[in-house]
Amino acid sequence: MYAMVARHLTPPFRMVCLTDDATGIRPEVECHALPDIGCPHPERTMGKWRKQILWDHTVPGLEPGQPALFIDLDSVIVGSLDDYFTYGDPQDVILARNWARPMARLGQTSVFRFPVGGNPQVLEGFRADPQGVADRHGFEQHWVTHAVKGGIKLWPEAWTCHFRLHCLPKFPLRYFMTARIPRGVRIVTFPGGPNPDDVQDGRWNKMVPAHRSRWEHLKATFSGERVDKSRWRHLQRYVLPVPWIARQWRD
């Protein structure tokens, strides 16, 4: 991630990582202990609720009141990041669109900018009723969309895309065409899988070998190693090797 940002961001920058294990992280990255979320983690939910610590009054390593850009580690940066820091007002909370529900104006927190300490009510509201918030909203990004004061804003549509929805050809074309980068995209995100390291090697997940042939994948729909228990989802989840990931997702 540091190397990708360094290649695609013009001004000087600091990269801060909140982690419980800083082993092997390159020295340019400022590592701080991952704060406790301060409440029981919700059960029966898929949301990445640990991200809520970013909405506290203070965040380790970050300057209160200043805008910070968060990028999921499984994102692939393919274009300039400069505009992510100048777009809109510094006090805006700007998210990617939740592409799975485009008509609902929901945010997606794979890539978002926020003023540090500017919306503590997001974390406070979650801590007050973590299970209730999770049950009502399902995903932490839906809660963020709801709880940010004054409402969220969204990045321009072309900047940030979803690999599965925007890069991967529709079924069954993905059996014959490789994934592409849409025009104008700067960051490719991978929410809900597959992951960059897998599709780079031509597989959906590590349940199957890399570079599996079309015929082998089709046969496994009825007998063999499937990427999903559902035969229909297995049939759809085929991907040819994606060479541009290796060119971008590297040191």
Buried (B, 14 or more C-beta within 10 A) or exposed (E): BBBBBEEBBEEEEEBBBBEEEEEEBEEEBBBBEBBEBEBEEBEEBEBBBBBBBBBBEEBBBBEEEEBBBBBBEBBBBBBEBEEBBEBBEEEBBBBBBBBEEEEEEBBBBBBBBBBBBBBEEBBBBBBEEBBEBBEEBBBBBBBBBBBBEEEBBBBEBEBBBBBBBBBBBEEEEBBEEBBEBEEEBBBBBBBEBBBBBBBBBBBBEEEBEEEBEEEEBBEBBEEEEBBBEEEEEBBBBBBBBBEBBEEBBEE
